[in-house]
Amino acid sequence: MTAASTPPPAPEPDVTLERREAWRAAWGVGIAVSAYGVSFGALAVASGLSVWQACVLSLVMFSGGSQFALIGVIASGGASAGPAAIAGATLLGLRNGLYAVRVSPIVGPGVLKRLVAGHLTIDESTAVSTAQRHPEAQRVGFWATGVIIYIGWNVMTLVGALVGDLLGDVRAYGLDAAAAAAFLGLVWPRLRALEPVAVAVGAAIVAVVTIPLLPPGIPVLAAALVGVAGGLLGVWRRRRDTESITGEQP
Amino acid sequence: MSVWTIILAASIAVLAIKLVGYLVPPRVLEKRGAAETAELVTVALLAALVVVQTASVGQALSVDARLPAIVVAAVLLAARAPFILVIVAAAITAAVLRGLGWAA
């Protein structure tokens, strides 16, 4: 190095660079997720929804997992499975509430800003945002990802719904398998510890056993109880551990 | 219950949960039980949805082209393939198997 004689500049965080990184992540994630909005639109129409109903789901609900869960129940159980469909979509949306708590300080004050941010609070905007280190980059990551996906997801839902109307049997194109793979893709990054893996296996078993026994939509809710049980077990174990530690003290 | 009622009720519920999160002070997350339970409920729901979407037709269990498709998806996820590639590969697997008449 020729510049060895001059001391290196203090490692101050390069905000421009980090902001650019956040933008890049936002575009990468945004394009991928938007593209798969096509399969949501097509499957929604195949499930018996109108083009407008598919679009309202993407515009107002705007949470891929909940949207796929809802149309899945309607596809197999029809409108009479409504309560189960609503419950499934709502339960799956609970995690967005947790994300909101996490990104709330990143978004900052302002009622209107927080209302819009709330609408854009999903897996991807939270993930890209919290993956950045600099607060400015976190802010860019949240808004860029949220806005790109909101526009892309809604445009592609409309395209998918219109094309799905023309396609006819979406099974011939494997779109039903695409929805299954999407759920697997959503759960996969969460399976990094033993506890969630055990819960996932338990939930899958409950689903297999209850599919023939319970009306459509209910097996998913029954499986959710495995998650609740896992959470309670974790709380109980921590409490027992702290008690045994304090008990050993003389 | 009409389909519109289902769509609007569920959409408003999901949106409301997001907005409520902005009213909750961040220290609630420090009560680890709540955050952990919510995470495990999400895992349970998604795992069950994988099974339902892969192996059921209405109220019946069914083994068809979706099963090899989800296996392909799992292999790709394990190999850290990008999300969109996983989805497309699963769709193509099912479509090709059905096109060839090897699976329903």
Interface residues (C-beta under 8 A of the other chain):
Chain A: I31 A32 V33 A35 Y36 S39 G48 L49 Q53 V56 L57 V60 M61 F62 S63 G65 S66 F68 A69 L70 G72 I74 S76 G77 A79 S80 G82 P83 A85 I86 G88 A89 T90 L91 L92 G93 L94 R95 N96 G97 L98 Y99 A100 V101 R102 S104 P105 V107 R114 L115 A117 G118 H119 T121 R171 A172 Y173 G174 L175 D176 A177 A178 A179 A180 A181 A182 F183 L184 G185 L186 V187 W188 R190 L191 E195 P196 V199 A200 V201 G202 A203 A204 V206 A207 V208 I211 P212 L214 P215 P216 P219 V220 A222 A223 A224 L225 V226 G227 V228 G230 G231 L232 G234 V235 R238
Chain B: M1 S2 V3 W4 T5 I6 I7 L8 A9 A10 S11 I12 A13 V14 L15 I17 K18 L19 V20 G21 Y22 V24 P26 V28 L29 R32 G33 A35 E36 T37 A38 E39 L40 V41 T42 V43 A44 L45 L46 A47 A48 L49 V50 V51 V52 Q53 T54 A55 S56 V57 G58 Q59 A60 L61 A65 R66 A69 I70 A73 A74 L77 P82 F83 I84 V86 I87 V88 A89 A90 A91 I92 T93 A94 A95 V96 R98 G99
